[in-house]
Amino acid sequence: MPSKQEIESIISWCEERRKEKKQVYLIERNQFSETIEWMRRFTLIEIGRPKEIASKTSLVYDPIIKTLWQFINGTWQKVTSDGF
C-alpha cells in the first residue's frame, strides 16, 4: 500500500513537471520505480491526460482534482494511502 507521503511526493513532482513544460498533458518516464516499491509496475506517468485515452499500464495524474489513478480489474481506481 502506498503511504500518504509517497503519494504527495509523486503529486508534487507531477505539478512541477506541468509548470516546467507548460503543456496540456505530458507523458514522462517513471522516475520513482527504483525508490518506491509499488511504483515499479508503471513504466510511464501520464500527467493531465484523460483516463479514456491513457495507457492502462501507466499511472495517470489528474491535475484538476490532484489525484493519481491506476487501472485495476478493468476500471480506473484512485491511488489511496494506507489510512485512506
N, CA, C and O atoms as a CHARMM CRD file, in Angstrom:
* protein
*
  336
    1    1 MET  N      0.83300  -1.18100   0.00000 PROA 1      0.00000
    2    1 MET  CA     0.00000   0.00000   0.00000 PROA 1      0.00000
    3    1 MET  C      0.88100   1.24900   0.00000 PROA 1      0.00000
    4    1 MET  O      1.87600   1.30400   0.72200 PROA 1      0.00000
    5    2 PRO  N      0.53300   2.22100  -0.77900 PROA 2      0.00000
    6    2 PRO  CA     1.30900   3.45700  -0.78400 PROA 2      0.00000
    7    2 PRO  C      1.05100   4.28800   0.47600 PROA 2      0.00000
    8    2 PRO  O     -0.04800   4.28200   1.03100 PROA 2      0.00000
    9    3 SER  N      2.07700   4.99100   0.90500 PROA 3      0.00000
   10    3 SER  CA     1.89800   5.88200   2.04900 PROA 3      0.00000
   11    3 SER  C      1.45100   7.25500   1.55600 PROA 3      0.00000
   12    3 SER  O      1.59800   7.58700   0.38000 PROA 3      0.00000
   13    4 LYS  N      0.91000   8.03200   2.46500 PROA 4      0.00000
   14    4 LYS  CA     0.44500   9.37600   2.11400 PROA 4      0.00000
   15    4 LYS  C      1.61600  10.23800   1.63400 PROA 4      0.00000
   16    4 LYS  O      1.45900  11.03200   0.70600 PROA 4      0.00000
   17    5 GLN  N      2.78700  10.08600   2.25800 PROA 5      0.00000
   18    5 GLN  CA     3.96800  10.85600   1.86600 PROA 5      0.00000
   19    5 GLN  C      4.41000  10.50900   0.45000 PROA 5      0.00000
   20    5 GLN  O      4.79900  11.39800  -0.30800 PROA 5      0.00000
   21    6 GLU  N      4.35600   9.22900   0.08200 PROA 6      0.00000
   22    6 GLU  CA     4.72600   8.81400  -1.27200 PROA 6      0.00000
   23    6 GLU  C      3.77900   9.42000  -2.30700 PROA 6      0.00000
   24    6 GLU  O      4.21600   9.93300  -3.33700 PROA 6      0.00000
   25    7 ILE  N      2.49300   9.35600  -2.02500 PROA 7      0.00000
   26    7 ILE  CA     1.50300   9.92000  -2.94500 PROA 7      0.00000
   27    7 ILE  C      1.71400  11.42200  -3.08900 PROA 7      0.00000
   28    7 ILE  O      1.67900  11.95200  -4.20000 PROA 7      0.00000
   29    8 GLU  N      1.93400  12.10800  -1.97300 PROA 8      0.00000
   30    8 GLU  CA     2.15200  13.55400  -2.01600 PROA 8      0.00000
   31    8 GLU  C      3.41200  13.91200  -2.78500 PROA 8      0.00000
   32    8 GLU  O      3.42600  14.90600  -3.51200 PROA 8      0.00000
   33    9 SER  N      4.47700  13.11900  -2.63900 PROA 9      0.00000
   34    9 SER  CA     5.71600  13.41800  -3.36900 PROA 9      0.00000
   35    9 SER  C      5.53100  13.22300  -4.87200 PROA 9      0.00000
   36    9 SER  O      6.08700  13.98700  -5.66200 PROA 9      0.00000
   37   10 ILE  N      4.76500  12.22400  -5.27700 PROA 10     0.00000
   38   10 ILE  CA     4.50600  11.99300  -6.70600 PROA 10     0.00000
   39   10 ILE  C      3.64000  13.12000  -7.26900 PROA 10     0.00000
   40   10 ILE  O      3.91500  13.62500  -8.35800 PROA 10     0.00000
   41   11 ILE  N      2.60400  13.51500  -6.54200 PROA 11     0.00000
   42   11 ILE  CA     1.74500  14.61500  -6.98500 PROA 11     0.00000
   43   11 ILE  C      2.54900  15.90300  -7.10000 PROA 11     0.00000
   44   11 ILE  O      2.39500  16.65000  -8.06600 PROA 11     0.00000
   45   12 SER  N      3.39800  16.16300  -6.12800 PROA 12     0.00000
   46   12 SER  CA     4.24300  17.35900  -6.15900 PROA 12     0.00000
   47   12 SER  C      5.15500  17.35200  -7.38100 PROA 12     0.00000
   48   12 SER  O      5.30600  18.37300  -8.05300 PROA 12     0.00000
   49   13 TRP  N      5.76200  16.20200  -7.67000 PROA 13     0.00000
   50   13 TRP  CA     6.63000  16.07600  -8.84900 PROA 13     0.00000
   51   13 TRP  C      5.83800  16.31900 -10.12700 PROA 13     0.00000
   52   13 TRP  O      6.31900  17.00400 -11.02900 PROA 13     0.00000
   53   14 CYS  N      4.63000  15.76800 -10.21700 PROA 14     0.00000
   54   14 CYS  CA     3.77600  15.96000 -11.39700 PROA 14     0.00000
   55   14 CYS  C      3.44300  17.43500 -11.59400 PROA 14     0.00000
   56   14 CYS  O      3.47500  17.93700 -12.71700 PROA 14     0.00000
   57   15 GLU  N      3.12500  18.12500 -10.50700 PROA 15     0.00000
   58   15 GLU  CA     2.81200  19.55700 -10.59700 PROA 15     0.00000
   59   15 GLU  C      4.02800  20.35300 -11.08300 PROA 15     0.00000
   60   15 GLU  O      3.89000  21.25700 -11.90700 PROA 15     0.00000
   61   16 GLU  N      5.20600  20.01900 -10.57600 PROA 16     0.00000
   62   16 GLU  CA     6.43600  20.69700 -11.01300 PROA 16     0.00000
   63   16 GLU  C      6.68300  20.48500 -12.50000 PROA 16     0.00000
   64   16 GLU  O      7.02600  21.42600 -13.21500 PROA 16     0.00000
   65   17 ARG  N      6.51300  19.25900 -12.96200 PROA 17     0.00000
   66   17 ARG  CA     6.72100  18.95500 -14.39000 PROA 17     0.00000
   67   17 ARG  C      5.74600  19.73600 -15.26200 PROA 17     0.00000
   68   17 ARG  O      6.12800  20.24200 -16.31700 PROA 17     0.00000
   69   18 ARG  N      4.49300  19.83900 -14.83100 PROA 18     0.00000
   70   18 ARG  CA     3.49000  20.60400 -15.59600 PROA 18     0.00000
   71   18 ARG  C      3.89100  22.06600 -15.71400 PROA 18     0.00000
   72   18 ARG  O      3.77200  22.66500 -16.78300 PROA 18     0.00000
   73   19 LYS  N      4.37100  22.64200 -14.60400 PROA 19     0.00000
   74   19 LYS  CA     4.77600  24.05200 -14.62200 PROA 19     0.00000
   75   19 LYS  C      5.99700  24.26600 -15.50400 PROA 19     0.00000
   76   19 LYS  O      6.09000  25.27400 -16.20500 PROA 19     0.00000
   77   20 GLU  N      6.93500  23.31900 -15.47200 PROA 20     0.00000
   78   20 GLU  CA     8.15000  23.42800 -16.28700 PROA 20     0.00000
   79   20 GLU  C      7.83900  23.34300 -17.77600 PROA 20     0.00000
   80   20 GLU  O      8.30700  24.16700 -18.56200 PROA 20     0.00000
   81   21 LYS  N      7.05400  22.35000 -18.15900 PROA 21     0.00000
   82   21 LYS  CA     6.80300  22.07200 -19.57700 PROA 21     0.00000
   83   21 LYS  C      5.70100  22.93400 -20.18700 PROA 21     0.00000
   84   21 LYS  O      5.71700  23.19500 -21.39000 PROA 21     0.00000
   85   22 LYS  N      4.74100  23.38100 -19.37100 PROA 22     0.00000
   86   22 LYS  CA     3.62500  24.21900 -19.83100 PROA 22     0.00000
   87   22 LYS  C      2.88300  23.61100 -21.01900 PROA 22     0.00000
   88   22 LYS  O      2.65800  24.26900 -22.03400 PROA 22     0.00000
   89   23 GLN  N      2.50900  22.34500 -20.86800 PROA 23     0.00000
   90   23 GLN  CA     1.74900  21.65100 -21.90200 PROA 23     0.00000
   91   23 GLN  C      0.43600  21.14300 -21.31800 PROA 23     0.00000
   92   23 GLN  O      0.28700  21.02500 -20.10100 PROA 23     0.00000
   93   24 VAL  N     -0.50900  20.84700 -22.19800 PROA 24     0.00000
   94   24 VAL  CA    -1.81200  20.36000 -21.74500 PROA 24     0.00000
   95   24 VAL  C     -1.65600  19.03300 -21.02100 PROA 24     0.00000
   96   24 VAL  O     -2.17500  18.85900 -19.91800 PROA 24     0.00000
   97   25 TYR  N     -0.94000  18.09300 -21.64100 PROA 25     0.00000
   98   25 TYR  CA    -0.62600  16.85800 -20.93000 PROA 25     0.00000
   99   25 TYR  C      0.76500  16.37600 -21.29700 PROA 25     0.00000
  100   25 TYR  O      1.30100  16.70500 -22.35600 PROA 25     0.00000
  101   26 LEU  N      1.33600  15.58900 -20.39500 PROA 26     0.00000
  102   26 LEU  CA     2.70400  15.08500 -20.54700 PROA 26     0.00000
  103   26 LEU  C      2.72200  13.58100 -20.33700 PROA 26     0.00000
  104   26 LEU  O      1.89400  13.02600 -19.61500 PROA 26     0.00000
  105   27 ILE  N      3.67300  12.94000 -20.97600 PROA 27     0.00000
  106   27 ILE  CA     3.93900  11.53000 -20.71300 PROA 27     0.00000
  107   27 ILE  C      5.41000  11.45300 -20.32200 PROA 27     0.00000
  108   27 ILE  O      6.29000  11.74200 -21.13300 PROA 27     0.00000
  109   28 GLU  N      5.67200  11.06600 -19.08600 PROA 28     0.00000
  110   28 GLU  CA     7.03000  11.03700 -18.53800 PROA 28     0.00000
  111   28 GLU  C      7.39400   9.62300 -18.10200 PROA 28     0.00000
  112   28 GLU  O      6.53400   8.83900 -17.70200 PROA 28     0.00000
  113   29 ARG  N      8.67600   9.31600 -18.18600 PROA 29     0.00000
  114   29 ARG  CA     9.15800   8.04500 -17.64000 PROA 29     0.00000
  115   29 ARG  C      9.00500   8.07100 -16.12400 PROA 29     0.00000
  116   29 ARG  O      9.13200   9.12000 -15.49200 PROA 29     0.00000
  117   30 ASN  N      8.73700   6.92300 -15.56000 PROA 30     0.00000
  118   30 ASN  CA     8.53800   6.81000 -14.12000 PROA 30     0.00000
  119   30 ASN  C      9.88300   6.87000 -13.41300 PROA 30     0.00000
  120   30 ASN  O     10.64900   5.90700 -13.44400 PROA 30     0.00000
  121   31 GLN  N     10.16700   7.98100 -12.78600 PROA 31     0.00000
  122   31 GLN  CA    11.42800   8.13500 -12.07600 PROA 31     0.00000
  123   31 GLN  C     11.38500   7.55100 -10.66000 PROA 31     0.00000
  124   31 GLN  O     12.40900   7.49100  -9.98000 PROA 31     0.00000
  125   32 PHE  N     10.21600   7.12900 -10.22500 PROA 32     0.00000
  126   32 PHE  CA    10.04300   6.60300  -8.87200 PROA 32     0.00000
  127   32 PHE  C     10.15600   5.07900  -8.79300 PROA 32     0.00000
  128   32 PHE  O     10.05800   4.51400  -7.70400 PROA 32     0.00000
  129   33 SER  N     10.35800   4.41300  -9.91800 PROA 33     0.00000
  130   33 SER  CA    10.32600   2.94700  -9.93900 PROA 33     0.00000
  131   33 SER  C     11.42100   2.30000  -9.09200 PROA 33     0.00000
  132   33 SER  O     11.26100   1.16600  -8.64100 PROA 33     0.00000
  133   34 GLU  N     12.51700   2.99800  -8.87200 PROA 34     0.00000
  134   34 GLU  CA    13.59800   2.41600  -8.07200 PROA 34     0.00000
  135   34 GLU  C     13.51500   2.80200  -6.60400 PROA 34     0.00000
  136   34 GLU  O     14.10600   2.13200  -5.75700 PROA 34     0.00000
  137   35 THR  N     12.79500   3.86800  -6.29100 PROA 35     0.00000
  138   35 THR  CA    12.74700   4.33200  -4.90700 PROA 35     0.00000
  139   35 THR  C     11.45000   3.97600  -4.18100 PROA 35     0.00000
  140   35 THR  O     11.43800   3.85700  -2.95600 PROA 35     0.00000
  141   36 ILE  N     10.36500   3.80500  -4.92800 PROA 36     0.00000
  142   36 ILE  CA     9.06900   3.47500  -4.31800 PROA 36     0.00000
  143   36 ILE  C      8.61200   2.12700  -4.88300 PROA 36     0.00000
  144   36 ILE  O      8.34800   1.99800  -6.07800 PROA 36     0.00000
  145   37 GLU  N      8.52500   1.14000  -4.01100 PROA 37     0.00000
  146   37 GLU  CA     8.29100  -0.24300  -4.44400 PROA 37     0.00000
  147   37 GLU  C      7.01800  -0.42900  -5.27100 PROA 37     0.00000
  148   37 GLU  O      7.06200  -1.08300  -6.31300 PROA 37     0.00000
  149   38 TRP  N      5.90000   0.12200  -4.83900 PROA 38     0.00000
  150   38 TRP  CA     4.63700  -0.09400  -5.56300 PROA 38     0.00000
  151   38 TRP  C      4.60400   0.60800  -6.92200 PROA 38     0.00000
  152   38 TRP  O      3.72400   0.32400  -7.73400 PROA 38     0.00000
  153   39 MET  N      5.53900   1.51100  -7.18300 PROA 39     0.00000
  154   39 MET  CA     5.59600   2.23100  -8.46400 PROA 39     0.00000
  155   39 MET  C      6.32400   1.43000  -9.54300 PROA 39     0.00000
  156   39 MET  O      6.34300   1.84500 -10.70200 PROA 39     0.00000
  157   40 ARG  N      6.91500   0.31100  -9.19300 PROA 40     0.00000
  158   40 ARG  CA     7.68800  -0.48700 -10.15600 PROA 40     0.00000
  159   40 ARG  C      6.85200  -1.00200 -11.31900 PROA 40     0.00000
  160   40 ARG  O      7.38900  -1.24500 -12.40000 PROA 40     0.00000
  161   41 ARG  N      5.57300  -1.17000 -11.12200 PROA 41     0.00000
  162   41 ARG  CA     4.73300  -1.73500 -12.18800 PROA 41     0.00000
  163   41 ARG  C      4.35600  -0.72800 -13.26900 PROA 41     0.00000
  164   41 ARG  O      3.81100  -1.11200 -14.30400 PROA 41     0.00000
  165   42 PHE  N      4.63900   0.56100 -13.04300 PROA 42     0.00000
  166   42 PHE  CA     4.32200   1.59700 -14.02400 PROA 42     0.00000
  167   42 PHE  C      5.58900   2.03900 -14.74600 PROA 42     0.00000
  168   42 PHE  O      6.55700   2.44500 -14.10200 PROA 42     0.00000
  169   43 THR  N      5.59500   1.96600 -16.06500 PROA 43     0.00000
  170   43 THR  CA     6.75400   2.45900 -16.81500 PROA 43     0.00000
  171   43 THR  C      6.62700   3.94700 -17.10500 PROA 43     0.00000
  172   43 THR  O      7.62900   4.65000 -17.23600 PROA 43     0.00000
  173   44 LEU  N      5.38500   4.42300 -17.20300 PROA 44     0.00000
  174   44 LEU  CA     5.15000   5.82800 -17.53000 PROA 44     0.00000
  175   44 LEU  C      4.19100   6.47100 -16.53400 PROA 44     0.00000
  176   44 LEU  O      3.36300   5.80100 -15.91600 PROA 44     0.00000
  177   45 ILE  N      4.32700   7.80000 -16.39500 PROA 45     0.00000
  178   45 ILE  CA     3.37100   8.60000 -15.64800 PROA 45     0.00000
  179   45 ILE  C      2.76600   9.57500 -16.65100 PROA 45     0.00000
  180   45 ILE  O      3.48100  10.35800 -17.27600 PROA 45     0.00000
  181   46 GLU  N      1.46300   9.52200 -16.79900 PROA 46     0.00000
  182   46 GLU  CA     0.77200  10.40300 -17.74500 PROA 46     0.00000
  183   46 GLU  C      0.11300  11.52600 -16.95000 PROA 46     0.00000
  184   46 GLU  O     -0.79500  11.29600 -16.15100 PROA 46     0.00000
  185   47 ILE  N      0.58700  12.73600 -17.18700 PROA 47     0.00000
  186   47 ILE  CA     0.16800  13.90600 -16.41500 PROA 47     0.00000
  187   47 ILE  C     -0.85400  14.70900 -17.21400 PROA 47     0.00000
  188   47 ILE  O     -0.55000  15.21300 -18.29500 PROA 47     0.00000
  189   48 GLY  N     -2.05800  14.82300 -16.67900 PROA 48     0.00000
  190   48 GLY  CA    -3.09600  15.61800 -17.31600 PROA 48     0.00000
  191   48 GLY  C     -3.78700  14.94900 -18.49000 PROA 48     0.00000
  192   48 GLY  O     -4.64800  15.55900 -19.12300 PROA 48     0.00000
  193   49 ARG  N     -3.43600  13.73400 -18.78800 PROA 49     0.00000
  194   49 ARG  CA    -4.03900  13.02800 -19.91900 PROA 49     0.00000
  195   49 ARG  C     -5.34300  12.36500 -19.47000 PROA 49     0.00000
  196   49 ARG  O     -5.37500  11.75000 -18.40400 PROA 49     0.00000
  197   50 PRO  N     -6.40600  12.47300 -20.24900 PROA 50     0.00000
  198   50 PRO  CA    -7.67100  11.83400 -19.85900 PROA 50     0.00000
  199   50 PRO  C     -7.51700  10.31600 -19.71600 PROA 50     0.00000
  200   50 PRO  O     -6.83400   9.67400 -20.51400 PROA 50     0.00000
  201   51 LYS  N     -8.15000   9.76300 -18.70600 PROA 51     0.00000
  202   51 LYS  CA    -8.06400   8.31800 -18.46600 PROA 51     0.00000
  203   51 LYS  C     -8.58700   7.52300 -19.65000 PROA 51     0.00000
  204   51 LYS  O     -8.13300   6.40600 -19.90000 PROA 51     0.00000
  205   52 GLU  N     -9.53900   8.09100 -20.38200 PROA 52     0.00000
  206   52 GLU  CA   -10.14300   7.38900 -21.51500 PROA 52     0.00000
  207   52 GLU  C     -9.13800   7.08100 -22.62500 PROA 52     0.00000
  208   52 GLU  O     -9.31300   6.11200 -23.36300 PROA 52     0.00000
  209   53 ILE  N     -8.09500   7.89000 -22.74900 PROA 53     0.00000
  210   53 ILE  CA    -7.09700   7.65700 -23.80400 PROA 53     0.00000
  211   53 ILE  C     -5.73000   7.27300 -23.24600 PROA 53     0.00000
  212   53 ILE  O     -4.81400   6.97200 -24.01200 PROA 53     0.00000
  213   54 ALA  N     -5.58100   7.28000 -21.92900 PROA 54     0.00000
  214   54 ALA  CA    -4.30100   6.92400 -21.31200 PROA 54     0.00000
  215   54 ALA  C     -4.06400   5.41700 -21.39300 PROA 54     0.00000
  216   54 ALA  O     -5.00300   4.62700 -21.48700 PROA 54     0.00000
  217   55 SER  N     -2.78900   5.04300 -21.35200 PROA 55     0.00000
  218   55 SER  CA    -2.42600   3.63000 -21.34800 PROA 55     0.00000
  219   55 SER  C     -2.84000   3.00200 -20.01800 PROA 55     0.00000
  220   55 SER  O     -2.68100   3.61200 -18.96100 PROA 55     0.00000
  221   56 LYS  N     -3.36100   1.80700 -20.07600 PROA 56     0.00000
  222   56 LYS  CA    -3.80500   1.11500 -18.86600 PROA 56     0.00000
  223   56 LYS  C     -2.63800   0.61500 -18.02300 PROA 56     0.00000
  224   56 LYS  O     -2.83600   0.16600 -16.89400 PROA 56     0.00000
  225   57 THR  N     -1.42600   0.69000 -18.56100 PROA 57     0.00000
  226   57 THR  CA    -0.25100   0.27400 -17.79900 PROA 57     0.00000
  227   57 THR  C      0.47700   1.46200 -17.18100 PROA 57     0.00000
  228   57 THR  O      1.51600   1.29100 -16.54200 PROA 57     0.00000
  229   58 SER  N     -0.05800   2.65300 -17.36500 PROA 58     0.00000
  230   58 SER  CA     0.56100   3.86800 -16.82400 PROA 58     0.00000
  231   58 SER  C     -0.15300   4.32600 -15.56000 PROA 58     0.00000
  232   58 SER  O     -1.30400   3.97100 -15.30500 PROA 58     0.00000
  233   59 LEU  N      0.56300   5.12500 -14.77700 PROA 59     0.00000
  234   59 LEU  CA    -0.05400   5.84600 -13.67300 PROA 59     0.00000
  235   59 LEU  C     -0.53400   7.16900 -14.25900 PROA 59     0.00000
  236   59 LEU  O      0.21000   7.82100 -14.99200 PROA 59     0.00000
  237   60 VAL  N     -1.75500   7.57400 -13.95200 PROA 60     0.00000
  238   60 VAL  CA    -2.32300   8.80300 -14.51700 PROA 60     0.00000
  239   60 VAL  C     -2.53400   9.81600 -13.39500 PROA 60     0.00000
  240   60 VAL  O     -3.09700   9.49800 -12.34700 PROA 60     0.00000
  241   61 TYR  N     -2.06900  11.04500 -13.63700 PROA 61     0.00000
  242   61 TYR  CA    -2.27600  12.13500 -12.68000 PROA 61     0.00000
  243   61 TYR  C     -3.30400  13.10400 -13.24000 PROA 61     0.00000
  244   61 TYR  O     -3.13500  13.63000 -14.34000 PROA 61     0.00000
  245   62 ASP  N     -4.37300  13.34000 -12.48100 PROA 62     0.00000
  246   62 ASP  CA    -5.41500  14.29400 -12.86200 PROA 62     0.00000
  247   62 ASP  C     -5.14700  15.60500 -12.11700 PROA 62     0.00000
  248   62 ASP  O     -5.37600  15.68000 -10.91000 PROA 62     0.00000
  249   63 PRO  N     -4.66300  16.64500 -12.82300 PROA 63     0.00000
  250   63 PRO  CA    -4.30800  17.89700 -12.14800 PROA 63     0.00000
  251   63 PRO  C     -5.51200  18.71100 -11.67200 PROA 63     0.00000
  252   63 PRO  O     -5.36100  19.58300 -10.81700 PROA 63     0.00000
  253   64 ILE  N     -6.68300  18.44700 -12.20000 PROA 64     0.00000
  254   64 ILE  CA    -7.86700  19.20600 -11.79600 PROA 64     0.00000
  255   64 ILE  C     -8.27100  18.84000 -10.37000 PROA 64     0.00000
  256   64 ILE  O     -8.55000  19.71600  -9.55100 PROA 64     0.00000
  257   65 ILE  N     -8.30100  17.54400 -10.08300 PROA 65     0.00000
  258   65 ILE  CA    -8.66400  17.11500  -8.73000 PROA 65     0.00000
  259   65 ILE  C     -7.45400  16.61300  -7.93900 PROA 65     0.00000
  260   65 ILE  O     -7.60300  16.09000  -6.83400 PROA 65     0.00000
  261   66 LYS  N     -6.25700  16.77500  -8.50900 PROA 66     0.00000
  262   66 LYS  CA    -4.98500  16.40300  -7.86800 PROA 66     0.00000
  263   66 LYS  C     -5.02500  14.97700  -7.31200 PROA 66     0.00000
  264   66 LYS  O     -4.81500  14.74100  -6.12200 PROA 66     0.00000
  265   67 THR  N     -5.30200  14.03600  -8.22400 PROA 67     0.00000
  266   67 THR  CA    -5.45700  12.63300  -7.85500 PROA 67     0.00000
  267   67 THR  C     -4.66400  11.74000  -8.79800 PROA 67     0.00000
  268   67 THR  O     -4.56800  12.01200  -9.99500 PROA 67     0.00000
  269   68 LEU  N     -4.09600  10.66900  -8.24600 PROA 68     0.00000
  270   68 LEU  CA    -3.41200   9.65300  -9.04300 PROA 68     0.00000
  271   68 LEU  C     -4.39200   8.51200  -9.30900 PROA 68     0.00000
  272   68 LEU  O     -5.18600   8.15200  -8.44000 PROA 68     0.00000
  273   69 TRP  N     -4.33100   7.94400 -10.52200 PROA 69     0.00000
  274   69 TRP  CA    -5.21900   6.85800 -10.92300 PROA 69     0.00000
  275   69 TRP  C     -4.40700   5.69200 -11.46100 PROA 69     0.00000
  276   69 TRP  O     -3.37500   5.88300 -12.10600 PROA 69     0.00000
  277   70 GLN  N     -4.88400   4.47700 -11.19000 PROA 70     0.00000
  278   70 GLN  CA    -4.28600   3.26300 -11.74100 PROA 70     0.00000
  279   70 GLN  C     -5.40500   2.36000 -12.25600 PROA 70     0.00000
  280   70 GLN  O     -6.52300   2.38000 -11.74200 PROA 70     0.00000
  281   71 PHE  N     -5.08600   1.57300 -13.27200 PROA 71     0.00000
  282   71 PHE  CA    -6.08100   0.68300 -13.87000 PROA 71     0.00000
  283   71 PHE  C     -5.96300  -0.68200 -13.21300 PROA 71     0.00000
  284   71 PHE  O     -4.94200  -1.35800 -13.34200 PROA 71     0.00000
  285   72 ILE  N     -7.01900  -1.08700 -12.50300 PROA 72     0.00000
  286   72 ILE  CA    -7.03100  -2.37100 -11.79000 PROA 72     0.00000
  287   72 ILE  C     -8.36800  -3.06300 -12.03600 PROA 72     0.00000
  288   72 ILE  O     -9.42600  -2.44700 -11.91200 PROA 72     0.00000
  289   73 ASN  N     -8.31200  -4.33800 -12.38500 PROA 73     0.00000
  290   73 ASN  CA    -9.51700  -5.16000 -12.56700 PROA 73     0.00000
  291   73 ASN  C    -10.55400  -4.51800 -13.49200 PROA 73     0.00000
  292   73 ASN  O    -11.75200  -4.55100 -13.21300 PROA 73     0.00000
  293   74 GLY  N    -10.08700  -3.94500 -14.57700 PROA 74     0.00000
  294   74 GLY  CA   -10.99300  -3.41700 -15.58800 PROA 74     0.00000
  295   74 GLY  C    -11.54000  -2.02500 -15.35600 PROA 74     0.00000
  296   74 GLY  O    -12.35200  -1.54900 -16.14900 PROA 74     0.00000
  297   75 THR  N    -11.11400  -1.34700 -14.27600 PROA 75     0.00000
  298   75 THR  CA   -11.58100   0.01700 -14.01800 PROA 75     0.00000
  299   75 THR  C    -10.44100   0.89400 -13.51100 PROA 75     0.00000
  300   75 THR  O     -9.45300   0.40400 -12.96300 PROA 75     0.00000
  301   76 TRP  N    -10.60000   2.19500 -13.70600 PROA 76     0.00000
  302   76 TRP  CA    -9.64300   3.15600 -13.15700 PROA 76     0.00000
  303   76 TRP  C     -9.99700   3.40200 -11.69900 PROA 76     0.00000
  304   76 TRP  O    -11.14400   3.70800 -11.37200 PROA 76     0.00000
  305   77 GLN  N     -8.99600   3.26600 -10.81700 PROA 77     0.00000
  306   77 GLN  CA    -9.21900   3.46600  -9.39000 PROA 77     0.00000
  307   77 GLN  C     -8.22400   4.47800  -8.85300 PROA 77     0.00000
  308   77 GLN  O     -7.08200   4.55000  -9.30800 PROA 77     0.00000
  309   78 LYS  N     -8.67600   5.26400  -7.87200 PROA 78     0.00000
  310   78 LYS  CA    -7.80000   6.24000  -7.22700 PROA 78     0.00000
  311   78 LYS  C     -6.71200   5.51200  -6.45700 PROA 78     0.00000
  312   78 LYS  O     -6.94800   4.45400  -5.87300 PROA 78     0.00000
  313   79 VAL  N     -5.52600   6.08600  -6.46200 PROA 79     0.00000
  314   79 VAL  CA    -4.44800   5.57600  -5.62200 PROA 79     0.00000
  315   79 VAL  C     -4.64800   6.21200  -4.25300 PROA 79     0.00000
  316   79 VAL  O     -4.61400   7.43600  -4.12000 PROA 79     0.00000
  317   80 THR  N     -4.85700   5.38200  -3.24000 PROA 80     0.00000
  318   80 THR  CA    -5.09700   5.88900  -1.89000 PROA 80     0.00000
  319   80 THR  C     -4.02300   5.38000  -0.94400 PROA 80     0.00000
  320   80 THR  O     -3.37400   4.36700  -1.20200 PROA 80     0.00000
  321   81 SER  N     -3.85100   6.09800   0.15000 PROA 81     0.00000
  322   81 SER  CA    -2.83100   5.72200   1.12700 PROA 81     0.00000
  323   81 SER  C     -3.37200   4.68500   2.10200 PROA 81     0.00000
  324   81 SER  O     -4.54300   4.30600   2.04900 PROA 81     0.00000
  325   82 ASP  N     -2.49900   4.23800   2.98700 PROA 82     0.00000
  326   82 ASP  CA    -2.86100   3.23500   3.98700 PROA 82     0.00000
  327   82 ASP  C     -4.04700   3.69600   4.83300 PROA 82     0.00000
  328   82 ASP  O     -4.95200   2.91600   5.13100 PROA 82     0.00000
  329   83 GLY  N     -4.03000   4.96700   5.21300 PROA 83     0.00000
  330   83 GLY  CA    -5.07800   5.49700   6.08600 PROA 83     0.00000
  331   83 GLY  C     -6.26500   6.06000   5.33300 PROA 83     0.00000
  332   83 GLY  O     -7.12500   6.70100   5.93600 PROA 83     0.00000
  333   84 PHE  N     -6.33400   5.83500   4.01700 PROA 84     0.00000
  334   84 PHE  CA    -7.40400   6.34000   3.15200 PROA 84     0.00000
  335   84 PHE  C     -7.38800   7.82600   3.21900 PROA 84     0.00000
  336   84 PHE  O     -8.20200   8.48300   2.57000 PROA 84     0.00000
